[in-house]
Amino acid sequence: MSTVETAGSKSQHAYTWIRDRIQGHAYSPGYRLVLGSIADELGMSVVPVREAIRRLEAEGLVTFERNVGARVSVVDEDQYVFTMQTLSLVEGYATSLAAPVLTAADLDHAAQINDRMDRMIEHFDAHAFTQLNQQFHQVLYAPCPNPHILELVDRSWSRLSGLRDTSFAQIPDRPRHSVQEHAQILELIRTRADPTEIELATRTHRLRTLDAFLAARHPDASHH
């Protein structure tokens, strides 16, 4: 194997190793990435680690600060707030429009996803939990007959993933409440509740996650 290939495979290994720790929240937002320490832990020189961190910076997972070095990127709070507020509105409405055409099989599928989320709480994986959360809601809003509303929902979800939405890792009590609220939304749909009630329950559910996130970020402030 040539030196170039060796350096490339080491850089790839370092990249995967660091990225997994960021996504698993072993390295949380704001965590300082010390190149020498990471290189020692991986048994390699600093060069491939630096290349790996440059890749992560290009992907927005890492930011460089003058006189500080590399840090795990912090979620842009304003963008997160705006996106969650928008998603609460459009997802709530999309779910209420989809509710009358959701089948028993759809609801069973959503319930199975929610059960997986429930089982994950004891051995929490924020990234996997967030993905399951998106799948759960996708089942409930996907049959929405209004393509414009669906486009807005999908755009909001894409924006959230761009912000690296692993907010659940920062609000340890929220996942359990989230799973309970999912069950309540499913019950409303199963019992053919008024669409406005379904819309409100879905919207409130999303905003409670936002409120919990803001409360964790700003423990001294009061939130509605």
Secondary structure, 3 states (H helix, E strand, C coil): CCHHHHHHHHHHHHHHHHHHHHHCCCCCCCCEECHHHHHHHHCCCHHHHHHHHHHHHHCCCEEEECCCEEEECCCCHHHHHHHHHHHHHHHHHHHHHHHHHCCHHHHHHHHHHHHHHHHHCCCCCHHHHHHHHHHHHHHHHCCCCCHHHHHHHHHHHHHHHHCCCCHHHHCCCHHHHHHHHHHHHHHHHHCCCCHHHHHHHHHHHHHHHHHHHHHHHCCCCCCC
